[in-house]
C-alpha cells in the first residue's frame, strides 16, 4: 500500500489525470491561504465517483470536468 500512496499526485484528478486545481491542496503544499476551492460550490450529482480507483479515494480530488460528468477530451 505504501507504494500506491507514493504514486498518488494530489494535484491531479484520479479519473482523467488532468490538474484538479484544488485550492485546499495548494494551501496545504504552500502554507499560503487560498480563496475557497471551486469544489465548495460545485454540483457533484453527475460525477462518476464510483469510478475513482479504491486506492485513490480520499487522496486526490477529481477535476471540475469530471465532477460535472463531462467526458474527457479525446
Secondary structure, DSSP 8 states (H G I E B T S, - for coil): -HHHHHH--TTB-TTT-SB---HHHHHHHH-------GGGG---TT--GGGS-GGGTTTS---HHHHTT-----
